[in-house]
Amino acid sequence: MPQALQNQPATLPYKKMADAIRVLAMDAVEQAKSGHPGMPMGMADVATVLWADFLKHAPQHPGWPDRDRFVLSAGHGSMLLYSLLYLTGYNDISMDEIKRFRQFGAKTAGHPEYGHAAGIETTTGPLGQGLGNAVGMALAEKILAERFGEVVNHYTYVIAGDGDLMEGISHEAISLAGHLKLSKLIVLFDDNAITIDGPTSLCVSDDQIRRFEASGWDAVRIDGHDHDAIRNAIARAQKSDKPSLIACKTTIAYGAPTKAGSSASHGAPLGASEIEGARKALGWSHAPFEIPDDTLRGWRETARRGEEDYRSWEQRREELDDERGTAFDAMLSGSLPEGWREALATYKKEQTANPEPVATRKSSGMTLEVLCRHIPALIGGSADLTGSNNTLTKFNDPIKPDECGGSYLYYGVREHAMGAVMNGLALHGGFIPYGGTFLVFSDYMRPAIRLSALMGLRVIYIMTHDSIGVGEDGPTHQPVEHLASLRAIPGLWVFRPADTVETAECWQLALERKDGPSLFALTRQNLTPARRKPVAENLSAKGGYTLAGEQDAAVTLIATGSEVMLALEARDILTGEGISARVVSLPCTALFDAQSAAYRREVLGDAPRIAIEAASSYGWDRYLREGDRFIGMEGFGASAPAPELYEHFGITARKVAEAAKACVAG
């Protein structure tokens, strides 16, 4: 008998417990007049066996580090999760919350949202993302278990549907999970053969069993309404040395008299008459939202096992020696260790004392050498661009399938999964993930980046080759619209530092931030240092600041990243011609926009403004007025050495100076 089944009551009313999920889903969707009743009704038997017999969780200790993680990747079926949380006794999900399903301010949102209620491990709904998150969670468990032993020993369970497995991210995620042998990852596939458009035969004929096996998984197919089959399959999966797929053949909207097995039950209320018929078919005679005492008692009884598991874990935690126990607690708390800020300050001082032209991608790598030495929670990686992104330091050990205690992951060419996995690492706790690719390929990661921001996760994206400075690789690899697109994501801090010192300052800000993600846009080409005098203050902290020149200058030159160097050169040209100019560096527009109006007016000044960025002008209008000028890109780039491209597109110090003189002349 699996360990999870020990001390479990032998006479639980499993059918009634599953039917309780079904009726709650029907009733809540009907009352909300919108929602997805079909999946919760179809997967109710699978969820009941999983939560009653296997899932290690404690409703009174919902943040317990060694709990099993349950990820509803098929997030449209959110009433399945809300029903389970209510039935097992989570305080955040009351019957009143169930009745307020999909209403403004309710914890029971249309799709599960991380942070709304305990027991919601991640925000899901964009299909495939939850599966990718789960890979990150299972990876986090494996790394921590290797570092700290038996104090970390839990599973990650996923319920995924046909849509999850059709999305491209699923291919990347399951391939990575199979390679890493994430044996404590178990996916329960709702194999109901129905999509919104109709039967899955309209669009897909994949053999999911063979597909997962080819990626290094164990995979079986079972009857998803047979409790014994479900129980045996999960017990078998727990013993595997590979990740496991259990394809559960189910009927969507199980129990509904005319809509069961059809797409009509996927995303709309069943209707009063259909619900009445389903109640009769299920033998459920109770009023809407009414759960009989014996059924609720059975569900609450299952959660008591978790209290015993929690107390057992507390004892194991106390048995850790002081050093390992302190390290474990520190990693799980998300706090940063002492000493790293001082080390970074020393590094900044050294860089201003010995300024050299350096690409900011290299500046980031140099900063990481300092940070990874002091912060064990940092876990890095790259989508097959390690040498280009400069994400690997001498303090990182590679994570391997059979040697998993390191801090650097070779993600392979899997940008989409990389973003979701990093979110999963952050959600699990214990890690501050960072991962690299080219800025132009942020397009492949955007859904995960957006969810990082939506969930408020401390995830750090390292995006290099950030402009036409990529040069000979041409327009396919030269990001033009990406900065504007990424800056438009609420809650995402996009950093485009001008040199090594600004890069270090931006890294400090990203690490100190606990409520959201940060993204670095870094150059391929070397940049002349902009900061040559040591300053203890983090000048980048307000997003923008006066780098050079006086407040009463005749013109203000505003730039980011590699174009700050051009602004400084243009200032020298203008000074030689008797025109005073001020240079403003704007490494993070989100931080700058958050400052007071008085500060922003002080920095931008009243003189004519010239903005310079080797990218689209979109978004710059909030800093420019009528008569001001933007120097940048109006279309895609081209293939040529970077200096030739800057000259061709008119992004040069001379062009900036000419625009400034024209503005000053009126």
MIKEFI-162034 format. One record per residue (C-alpha): residue in one letter; y, x, z. Coordinates in Angstrom, 3 decimals. Layout:
// residues N
a Y X Z $
...
END
This chain:
// residues 666
m 0.000 0.000 0.000 $
p 3.436 1.407 -0.882 $
q 5.473 2.540 2.087 $
a 8.098 -0.087 1.314 $
l 5.554 -2.860 1.967 $
q 4.659 -1.759 5.486 $
n 5.613 -4.279 8.195 $
q 6.450 -6.835 5.517 $
p 5.530 -10.460 6.365 $
a 2.459 -11.451 4.360 $
t 3.377 -15.110 4.017 $
l 6.867 -15.010 2.552 $
p 7.628 -18.090 0.412 $
y 8.146 -16.028 -2.739 $
k 8.331 -18.954 -5.147 $
k 10.925 -20.803 -3.101 $
m 12.834 -17.569 -2.582 $
a 12.986 -17.040 -6.342 $
d 13.911 -20.659 -6.938 $
a 16.784 -20.273 -4.475 $
i 18.258 -17.682 -6.834 $
r 17.774 -20.024 -9.780 $
v 19.495 -23.012 -8.226 $
l 22.384 -20.971 -6.855 $
a 22.951 -19.552 -10.328 $
m 22.786 -23.003 -11.936 $
d 25.072 -24.583 -9.362 $
a 27.688 -21.823 -9.276 $
v 27.989 -21.628 -13.064 $
e 28.155 -25.392 -13.317 $
q 30.919 -25.608 -10.703 $
a 32.880 -22.766 -12.336 $
k 32.410 -24.415 -15.744 $
s 31.596 -20.957 -17.137 $
g 29.113 -18.157 -16.654 $
h 25.627 -16.990 -17.531 $
p 22.830 -18.906 -15.803 $
g 19.962 -17.885 -18.074 $
m 19.386 -14.290 -16.970 $
p 19.407 -14.944 -13.193 $
m 16.949 -17.786 -13.677 $
g 14.698 -15.651 -15.865 $
m 14.735 -12.560 -13.646 $
a 14.591 -14.366 -10.309 $
d 10.886 -13.554 -9.777 $
v 11.379 -9.854 -10.555 $
a 14.421 -9.636 -8.283 $
t 12.626 -11.444 -5.467 $
v 9.681 -9.066 -5.412 $
l 11.936 -6.025 -5.733 $
w 14.295 -7.026 -2.922 $
a 11.676 -8.565 -0.632 $
d 9.005 -5.888 -0.899 $
f 10.598 -2.644 -2.061 $
l 14.376 -2.297 -1.959 $
k 15.511 -0.147 0.964 $
h 18.825 -1.610 2.093 $
a 20.492 -2.780 5.290 $
p 23.090 -5.565 4.994 $
q 24.694 -4.559 8.299 $
h 24.980 -0.942 7.110 $
p 25.856 -1.438 3.431 $
g 27.265 2.076 2.927 $
w 24.243 3.850 4.401 $
p 23.833 7.023 2.288 $
d 20.047 6.799 1.955 $
r 19.890 3.189 0.792 $
d 18.244 2.439 -2.518 $
r 20.753 1.746 -5.276 $
f 20.459 -1.519 -7.178 $
v 22.353 -1.644 -10.466 $
l 22.697 -4.885 -12.392 $
s 23.398 -3.305 -15.765 $
a 23.189 -6.749 -17.367 $
g 26.344 -7.614 -15.454 $
h 26.888 -10.964 -17.162 $
g 24.063 -12.220 -14.935 $
s 26.217 -11.552 -11.884 $
m 25.018 -14.643 -10.035 $
l 21.675 -12.895 -9.639 $
l 23.345 -10.180 -7.578 $
y 25.645 -12.521 -5.657 $
s 22.687 -14.763 -4.793 $
l 20.696 -11.803 -3.509 $
l 23.581 -10.546 -1.402 $
y 24.124 -13.972 0.147 $
l 20.457 -14.660 0.740 $
t 19.780 -11.296 2.400 $
g 22.795 -11.577 4.700 $
y 25.615 -9.394 3.376 $
n 28.760 -10.455 5.224 $
d 31.040 -10.215 2.196 $
i 29.188 -12.869 0.189 $
s 29.243 -16.182 2.010 $
m 28.300 -19.555 0.583 $
d 32.014 -20.229 0.196 $
e 32.241 -17.150 -2.051 $
i 29.278 -18.417 -4.081 $
k 31.101 -21.726 -4.536 $
r 34.248 -19.837 -5.650 $
f 32.343 -17.995 -8.395 $
r 34.697 -16.793 -11.158 $
q 37.807 -18.102 -9.394 $
f 40.996 -16.136 -8.790 $
g 40.748 -13.876 -5.755 $
a 37.018 -14.440 -5.249 $
k 34.703 -11.549 -4.482 $
t 32.279 -13.202 -6.880 $
a 34.033 -12.252 -10.114 $
g 32.618 -13.098 -13.522 $
h 31.013 -9.661 -13.691 $
p 30.205 -7.525 -10.626 $
e 33.203 -5.426 -9.640 $
y 32.827 -2.335 -7.483 $
g 34.898 -2.556 -4.314 $
h 35.046 -6.349 -4.234 $
a 32.065 -6.682 -1.906 $
a 29.518 -4.514 -0.149 $
g 26.282 -4.299 -2.111 $
i 28.002 -4.096 -5.500 $
e 27.194 -0.499 -6.409 $
t 29.127 -0.376 -9.684 $
t 31.241 -2.453 -12.039 $
t 29.053 -3.701 -14.869 $
g 29.468 -5.937 -17.870 $
p 30.129 -3.520 -20.743 $
l 26.483 -3.274 -21.705 $
g 24.687 0.022 -21.195 $
q 27.264 1.423 -18.784 $
g 25.296 0.387 -15.704 $
l 22.197 2.100 -17.049 $
g 24.245 5.278 -17.569 $
n 25.680 4.976 -14.048 $
a 22.171 4.647 -12.677 $
v 21.162 7.921 -14.330 $
g 24.054 9.556 -12.480 $
m 23.006 7.962 -9.193 $
a 19.400 9.084 -9.595 $
l 20.588 12.570 -10.502 $
a 22.801 12.659 -7.405 $
e 19.808 11.715 -5.257 $
k 17.664 14.442 -6.790 $
i 20.306 17.156 -6.320 $
l 21.073 16.170 -2.730 $
a 17.377 15.901 -1.887 $
e 16.823 19.457 -3.098 $
r 19.794 20.684 -1.081 $
f 19.179 18.721 2.131 $
g 15.526 17.662 2.157 $
e 14.127 14.442 3.627 $
v 17.492 13.149 4.776 $
v 17.854 12.102 1.117 $
n 14.955 10.045 -0.233 $
h 15.772 6.874 -2.126 $
y 15.285 5.101 -5.454 $
t 17.682 3.751 -8.057 $
y 16.615 0.425 -9.547 $
v 18.192 -1.110 -12.646 $
i 17.948 -4.536 -14.199 $
a 18.778 -4.184 -17.881 $
g 18.622 -6.605 -20.769 $
d 18.113 -6.425 -24.511 $
g 21.829 -5.807 -25.004 $
d 21.823 -2.806 -22.656 $
l 18.998 -1.239 -24.616 $
m 20.630 -1.909 -27.982 $
e 23.910 -0.195 -27.081 $
g 24.082 3.412 -28.235 $
i 24.796 4.703 -24.752 $
s 21.291 3.697 -23.681 $
h 19.735 6.166 -26.122 $
e 21.798 9.022 -24.694 $
a 21.181 7.976 -21.086 $
i 17.425 7.527 -21.258 $
s 17.033 10.780 -23.192 $
l 18.896 12.700 -20.492 $
a 17.012 10.955 -17.679 $
g 13.665 11.754 -19.265 $
h 14.616 15.388 -19.772 $
l 15.697 15.736 -16.140 $
k 12.523 13.984 -14.874 $
l 14.456 11.538 -12.710 $
s 11.304 10.088 -11.201 $
k 13.132 7.859 -8.720 $
l 14.849 5.917 -11.483 $
i 13.112 2.611 -12.233 $
v 14.409 0.258 -14.931 $
l 13.298 -3.366 -14.931 $
f 13.841 -4.622 -18.466 $
d 14.520 -8.354 -18.833 $
d 12.424 -8.693 -21.965 $
n 13.337 -12.290 -22.816 $
a 13.836 -11.687 -26.559 $
i 17.097 -13.674 -26.598 $
t 20.655 -12.625 -27.440 $
i 23.846 -14.636 -27.846 $
d 23.223 -15.075 -31.573 $
g 19.632 -16.187 -31.074 $
p 16.246 -14.450 -30.946 $
t 16.311 -10.656 -30.906 $
s 14.243 -10.724 -34.088 $
l 17.527 -11.381 -35.901 $
c 18.720 -7.829 -35.274 $
v 16.166 -5.538 -33.665 $
s 12.480 -4.734 -33.862 $
d 12.282 -1.651 -31.636 $
d 9.148 -1.007 -29.636 $
q 10.834 -0.280 -26.308 $
i 7.630 0.970 -24.683 $
r 7.100 3.655 -27.308 $
r 10.818 4.432 -27.401 $
f 10.987 5.161 -23.671 $
e 7.706 7.061 -23.724 $
a 9.110 9.257 -26.493 $
s 12.017 10.103 -24.182 $
g 9.728 11.206 -21.378 $
w 9.421 7.976 -19.395 $
d 6.483 6.045 -18.028 $
a 6.576 2.578 -19.564 $
v 4.521 -0.586 -19.050 $
r 4.797 -4.240 -20.070 $
i 4.100 -7.047 -17.593 $
d 4.494 -10.783 -17.080 $
g 7.889 -11.048 -15.370 $
h 6.927 -14.270 -13.615 $
d 3.691 -12.933 -12.069 $
h 4.564 -11.677 -8.587 $
d 1.431 -9.557 -8.231 $
a 2.002 -7.907 -11.614 $
i 5.602 -7.129 -10.683 $
r 4.543 -5.742 -7.311 $
n 1.842 -3.526 -8.778 $
a 4.122 -2.206 -11.531 $
i 6.880 -1.190 -9.104 $
a 4.374 0.436 -6.751 $
r 2.962 2.398 -9.673 $
a 6.430 3.439 -10.825 $
q 7.267 4.761 -7.368 $
k 4.396 7.241 -7.674 $
s 5.306 8.529 -11.138 $
d 6.737 11.980 -11.741 $
k 8.854 10.500 -14.560 $
p 11.521 7.805 -14.747 $
s 9.915 4.409 -15.305 $
l 10.511 1.415 -17.532 $
i 8.908 -1.886 -16.586 $
a 9.315 -4.339 -19.468 $
c 9.194 -7.731 -17.767 $
k 8.339 -10.500 -20.215 $
t 10.456 -13.401 -19.005 $
t 11.769 -16.766 -20.123 $
i 15.549 -17.030 -20.063 $
a 16.657 -20.008 -17.927 $
y 13.132 -20.355 -16.554 $
g 12.648 -23.928 -15.340 $
a 15.280 -25.601 -17.490 $
p 13.538 -28.428 -19.395 $
t 15.178 -28.074 -22.834 $
k 17.248 -24.870 -22.719 $
a 14.674 -22.449 -21.295 $
g 13.854 -19.766 -23.831 $
s 16.927 -20.422 -25.955 $
s 20.295 -18.742 -26.481 $
a 21.962 -21.985 -25.374 $
s 21.345 -20.948 -21.771 $
h 22.805 -17.457 -22.079 $
g 26.534 -17.883 -21.587 $
a 27.351 -21.492 -20.731 $
p 26.686 -24.014 -17.951 $
l 23.432 -25.879 -18.359 $
g 25.037 -29.292 -17.780 $
a 24.308 -31.893 -15.127 $
s 21.306 -33.514 -16.796 $
e 19.660 -30.161 -17.588 $
i 20.167 -29.015 -13.998 $
e 18.652 -32.245 -12.710 $
g 15.641 -31.668 -14.939 $
a 15.331 -28.058 -13.797 $
r 15.368 -29.143 -10.157 $
k 12.495 -31.522 -10.844 $
a 10.558 -28.890 -12.790 $
l 10.979 -26.371 -9.969 $
g 10.203 -28.915 -7.265 $
w 13.611 -28.344 -5.690 $
s 14.907 -31.503 -4.011 $
h 17.925 -30.100 -2.195 $
a 21.588 -30.759 -2.904 $
p 23.745 -28.262 -4.830 $
f 24.362 -25.049 -2.872 $
e 21.892 -26.117 -0.166 $
i 19.214 -23.568 0.768 $
p 16.496 -24.868 3.129 $
d 16.134 -23.059 6.441 $
d 12.632 -21.713 5.828 $
t 13.634 -20.182 2.500 $
l 16.794 -18.597 3.880 $
r 14.821 -17.386 6.894 $
g 12.314 -15.743 4.562 $
w 15.089 -13.915 2.740 $
r 16.812 -12.790 5.936 $
e 13.467 -11.574 7.278 $
t 13.146 -9.146 4.372 $
a 16.404 -7.449 5.354 $
r 15.098 -6.586 8.822 $
r 12.892 -3.911 7.308 $
g 16.049 -2.170 6.179 $
e 17.332 -1.977 9.745 $
e 14.165 -0.103 10.707 $
d 14.577 2.209 7.709 $
y 18.186 2.832 8.696 $
r 17.277 3.806 12.264 $
s 14.552 6.106 10.954 $
w 17.068 7.765 8.649 $
e 19.543 8.233 11.506 $
q 16.880 10.156 13.383 $
r 16.182 12.386 10.374 $
r 19.910 13.015 10.025 $
e 20.154 14.063 13.676 $
e 17.313 16.532 13.148 $
l 19.320 18.521 10.614 $
d 20.630 21.756 12.075 $
d 24.367 21.896 12.773 $
e 25.316 23.836 9.652 $
r 23.359 21.691 7.207 $
g 24.303 18.499 9.004 $
t 27.991 19.336 8.853 $
a 27.705 20.253 5.177 $
f 25.846 17.028 4.412 $
d 28.404 14.854 6.206 $
a 31.301 16.652 4.529 $
m 29.879 16.139 1.054 $
l 29.160 12.470 1.635 $
s 32.599 11.841 3.140 $
g 34.401 13.058 0.026 $
s 36.676 15.256 2.119 $
l 37.658 18.660 0.786 $
p 36.789 21.794 2.793 $
e 39.339 24.043 4.418 $
g 40.612 27.062 2.550 $
w 40.664 25.864 -1.042 $
r 44.381 25.070 -1.130 $
e 45.238 28.495 0.281 $
a 42.979 30.145 -2.298 $
l 44.669 28.174 -5.068 $
a 48.125 29.091 -3.787 $
t 47.178 32.776 -3.824 $
y 45.862 32.392 -7.352 $
k 49.122 30.747 -8.492 $
k 51.129 33.610 -7.027 $
e 48.951 36.149 -8.822 $
q 49.421 34.370 -12.135 $
t 53.221 34.323 -11.903 $
a 53.191 38.008 -10.955 $
n 51.083 38.925 -13.999 $
p 51.926 36.389 -16.719 $
e 49.874 36.683 -19.883 $
p 49.512 34.398 -22.912 $
v 46.456 32.249 -22.200 $
a 45.066 29.028 -23.693 $
t 45.136 26.292 -21.066 $
r 41.414 25.669 -21.617 $
k 40.942 29.212 -20.306 $
s 43.508 28.569 -17.570 $
s 41.373 25.630 -16.451 $
g 38.270 27.801 -16.415 $
m 40.074 30.442 -14.358 $
t 41.198 27.768 -11.894 $
l 37.642 26.451 -11.666 $
e 36.457 29.935 -10.666 $
v 38.630 29.569 -7.577 $
l 37.736 25.948 -6.890 $
c 33.961 26.076 -7.395 $
r 33.754 28.962 -4.967 $
h 35.238 26.821 -2.207 $
i 34.225 23.212 -3.003 $
p 30.436 22.611 -3.101 $
a 30.943 18.952 -4.061 $
l 32.202 19.932 -7.514 $
i 29.550 19.319 -10.148 $
g 30.443 20.292 -13.689 $
g 29.151 19.956 -17.179 $
s 29.940 19.789 -20.852 $
a 28.758 17.884 -23.900 $
d 27.352 20.974 -25.626 $
l 30.732 22.739 -25.565 $
t 30.449 24.834 -22.427 $
g 31.915 27.987 -23.929 $
s 34.741 26.081 -25.605 $
n 35.604 23.890 -22.616 $
n 35.369 26.766 -20.089 $
t 33.619 24.493 -17.590 $
l 30.968 26.931 -16.326 $
t 31.844 29.471 -13.633 $
k 29.902 32.242 -11.936 $
f 29.626 29.942 -8.914 $
n 27.704 27.251 -10.833 $
d 23.917 27.250 -11.013 $
p 22.449 25.185 -13.867 $
i 20.677 21.924 -13.042 $
k 17.166 21.993 -14.500 $
p 14.383 19.389 -14.557 $
d 12.310 21.273 -11.979 $
e 15.134 23.110 -10.235 $
c 17.769 20.533 -9.501 $
g 19.899 21.856 -6.661 $
g 22.599 23.416 -8.830 $
s 26.065 22.279 -9.784 $
y 26.256 22.481 -13.577 $
l 24.688 20.121 -16.088 $
y 24.186 20.737 -19.788 $
y 24.751 17.163 -21.018 $
g 23.965 17.935 -24.636 $
v 25.784 16.065 -27.390 $
r 25.979 12.907 -25.299 $
e 29.658 12.232 -24.567 $
h 29.160 8.509 -23.994 $
a 26.394 9.010 -21.446 $
m 28.218 11.951 -19.865 $
g 31.117 9.709 -18.857 $
a 28.817 7.044 -17.414 $
v 26.688 9.620 -15.600 $
m 29.793 11.176 -14.056 $
n 30.806 7.722 -12.842 $
g 27.343 7.317 -11.337 $
l 27.593 10.667 -9.553 $
a 30.941 9.639 -8.071 $
l 29.679 6.171 -7.109 $
h 26.622 7.570 -5.379 $
g 28.735 9.794 -3.170 $
g 28.538 13.474 -2.414 $
f 30.041 14.795 -5.628 $
i 33.299 15.267 -7.514 $
p 32.124 15.348 -11.126 $
y 33.966 17.010 -13.975 $
g 32.852 17.196 -17.578 $
g 34.182 18.614 -20.796 $
t 34.413 17.907 -24.493 $
f 37.089 18.034 -27.198 $
l 40.004 15.629 -26.751 $
v 39.280 13.985 -30.096 $
f 35.839 12.985 -28.768 $
s 37.363 11.082 -25.886 $
d 36.889 8.214 -28.353 $
y 33.158 8.426 -27.597 $
m 33.828 8.344 -23.839 $
r 36.590 5.772 -23.643 $
p 34.501 2.916 -22.155 $
a 33.392 5.171 -19.287 $
i 36.897 6.583 -18.796 $
r 38.270 3.054 -18.612 $
l 35.649 2.104 -16.015 $
s 36.475 5.232 -13.977 $
a 40.013 3.911 -13.770 $
l 38.978 0.317 -13.143 $
m 36.751 1.390 -10.237 $
g 39.198 3.990 -8.893 $
l 36.718 6.883 -9.034 $
r 37.534 10.559 -8.527 $
v 36.158 11.739 -11.865 $
i 37.770 14.592 -13.796 $
y 37.653 14.791 -17.592 $
i 38.273 18.196 -19.198 $
m 39.430 17.653 -22.777 $
t 40.178 20.785 -24.776 $
h 41.366 21.456 -28.346 $
d 44.150 18.984 -27.726 $
s 46.295 19.039 -30.889 $
i 46.742 20.352 -34.426 $
g 46.419 23.690 -32.656 $
v 42.697 23.253 -33.305 $
g 43.621 24.642 -36.722 $
e 40.944 25.245 -39.321 $
d 38.568 22.537 -38.046 $
g 40.915 20.064 -39.684 $
p 42.028 16.470 -39.066 $
t 38.615 15.206 -37.931 $
h 38.942 17.447 -34.863 $
q 42.710 17.278 -34.347 $
p 43.674 14.521 -31.889 $
v 46.881 12.746 -32.841 $
e 46.795 9.279 -31.294 $
h 44.575 10.145 -28.338 $
l 47.204 11.079 -25.778 $
a 49.035 7.791 -26.278 $
s 45.763 5.860 -26.151 $
l 44.613 7.526 -22.954 $
r 47.995 7.253 -21.257 $
a 47.772 3.511 -21.872 $
i 44.762 3.186 -19.530 $
p 46.039 1.891 -16.168 $
g 45.265 4.257 -13.309 $
l 44.286 7.260 -15.429 $
w 46.305 10.408 -14.816 $
v 46.542 12.347 -18.082 $
f 47.590 15.955 -17.466 $
r 48.876 18.150 -20.303 $
p 49.880 21.383 -18.564 $
a 52.087 24.001 -20.194 $
d 50.513 27.160 -18.819 $
t 48.173 28.634 -16.220 $
v 50.349 27.774 -13.218 $
e 50.839 24.166 -14.255 $
t 47.102 23.918 -14.926 $
a 46.354 25.046 -11.374 $
e 48.876 22.571 -9.989 $
c 47.368 19.729 -11.985 $
w 43.877 20.628 -10.768 $
q 45.151 20.420 -7.203 $
l 46.557 16.951 -7.859 $
a 43.332 15.758 -9.482 $
l 41.236 16.941 -6.539 $
e 43.524 15.519 -3.896 $
r 43.450 12.133 -5.572 $
k 40.671 9.919 -4.202 $
d 41.596 6.629 -5.837 $
g 41.234 7.303 -9.525 $
p 40.307 9.603 -12.408 $
s 42.212 12.437 -14.031 $
l 42.040 13.815 -17.554 $
f 43.155 17.245 -18.744 $
a 44.379 17.803 -22.303 $
l 44.105 21.550 -22.857 $
t 44.877 23.914 -25.713 $
r 42.671 26.027 -27.873 $
q 45.540 28.403 -28.727 $
n 47.200 30.869 -26.355 $
l 50.500 29.826 -24.757 $
t 53.334 31.994 -23.522 $
p 53.666 31.434 -19.745 $
a 56.405 28.952 -18.875 $
r 56.430 29.623 -15.145 $
r 57.276 33.237 -14.321 $
k 58.624 32.911 -10.776 $
p 56.422 32.069 -7.772 $
v 57.137 28.661 -6.257 $
a 55.143 27.381 -3.295 $
e 55.910 23.750 -4.129 $
n 53.670 21.940 -6.593 $
l 56.313 21.203 -9.236 $
s 53.867 19.141 -11.290 $
a 53.352 16.664 -8.445 $
k 56.148 14.379 -9.654 $
g 54.873 14.401 -13.214 $
g 58.022 15.971 -14.674 $
y 60.655 18.445 -13.569 $
t 63.459 20.657 -14.845 $
l 61.895 23.916 -15.910 $
a 64.981 25.721 -17.189 $
g 68.707 25.126 -17.632 $
e 71.513 23.404 -15.788 $
q 71.991 19.719 -15.089 $
d 75.167 19.526 -17.172 $
a 73.586 21.042 -20.302 $
a 74.639 19.656 -23.674 $
v 71.095 18.634 -24.623 $
t 67.766 18.049 -22.850 $
l 64.501 19.191 -24.441 $
i 61.465 17.289 -23.069 $
a 57.987 18.615 -23.825 $
t 54.377 18.690 -22.684 $
g 51.628 21.268 -22.913 $
s 51.829 23.709 -25.795 $
e 55.193 22.365 -26.901 $
v 56.935 23.458 -23.684 $
m 56.764 26.972 -25.126 $
l 58.572 25.728 -28.238 $
a 61.211 24.004 -26.123 $
l 61.911 27.250 -24.262 $
e 62.186 29.149 -27.551 $
a 64.524 26.467 -28.930 $
r 66.657 26.761 -25.816 $
d 67.051 30.488 -26.483 $
i 68.124 29.735 -30.064 $
l 70.656 27.163 -28.891 $
t 72.005 29.438 -26.165 $
g 72.583 32.115 -28.804 $
e 74.672 29.605 -30.735 $
g 76.720 28.587 -27.702 $
i 74.929 25.293 -26.975 $
s 73.573 24.845 -23.461 $
a 70.131 23.256 -23.243 $
r 67.877 22.123 -20.440 $
v 64.066 22.107 -20.673 $
v 62.014 19.440 -18.908 $
s 58.270 19.878 -18.581 $
l 56.397 16.562 -18.381 $
p 52.761 17.393 -17.528 $
c 51.852 13.855 -16.386 $
t 53.742 10.781 -17.564 $
a 51.876 8.489 -15.136 $
l 53.103 10.472 -12.140 $
f 56.598 10.743 -13.572 $
d 56.777 6.992 -14.169 $
a 55.816 6.423 -10.522 $
q 58.874 8.293 -9.243 $
s 62.109 6.603 -8.239 $
a 64.573 5.595 -10.917 $
a 67.083 8.020 -9.412 $
y 64.680 10.951 -9.753 $
r 63.824 10.064 -13.322 $
r 67.494 9.787 -14.240 $
e 68.158 13.148 -12.616 $
v 65.379 14.859 -14.578 $
l 66.074 13.247 -17.950 $
g 69.846 13.506 -17.600 $
d 72.586 11.813 -19.595 $
a 72.804 14.297 -22.464 $
p 71.082 13.745 -25.824 $
r 67.288 14.123 -25.557 $
i 64.774 15.747 -27.865 $
a 61.093 15.065 -27.108 $
i 58.465 17.451 -28.476 $
e 54.725 16.824 -28.553 $
a 52.211 17.670 -31.287 $
a 50.913 14.114 -31.292 $
s 51.933 10.554 -32.073 $
s 55.356 9.389 -30.884 $
y 53.816 6.191 -29.540 $
g 54.895 5.720 -25.916 $
w 57.777 8.180 -26.025 $
d 60.325 5.420 -26.602 $
r 60.590 4.836 -22.849 $
y 62.126 8.300 -22.455 $
l 64.314 8.283 -25.573 $
r 67.429 6.285 -26.364 $
e 69.197 5.402 -29.561 $
g 70.216 8.607 -31.289 $
d 67.613 10.763 -29.470 $
r 64.917 12.472 -31.528 $
f 61.146 12.984 -31.404 $
i 59.499 16.070 -32.924 $
g 55.788 15.519 -33.432 $
m 53.152 14.021 -35.704 $
e 53.554 11.026 -38.004 $
g 50.045 11.091 -39.455 $
f 46.820 13.052 -39.333 $
g 46.632 16.837 -39.374 $
a 45.141 19.218 -41.915 $
s 42.826 22.192 -42.132 $
a 44.642 25.532 -41.823 $
p 45.422 28.176 -39.217 $
a 47.363 26.640 -36.323 $
p 50.664 28.512 -36.913 $
e 50.751 27.285 -40.512 $
l 50.144 23.718 -39.391 $
y 52.964 23.780 -36.850 $
e 55.258 25.113 -39.559 $
h 54.073 22.564 -42.127 $
f 54.544 19.586 -39.809 $
g 57.900 20.801 -38.580 $
i 56.907 21.335 -34.957 $
t 58.733 24.626 -34.446 $
a 61.449 26.000 -32.194 $
r 63.780 26.173 -35.195 $
k 63.256 22.495 -36.052 $
v 63.781 21.533 -32.408 $
a 67.021 23.506 -32.306 $
e 68.219 21.890 -35.539 $
a 67.478 18.410 -34.166 $
a 69.276 19.268 -30.943 $
k 72.379 20.492 -32.783 $
a 72.434 17.324 -34.867 $
c 72.238 15.149 -31.751 $
v 74.961 17.107 -29.975 $
a 77.197 16.851 -33.048 $
g 76.701 13.084 -32.961 $
END
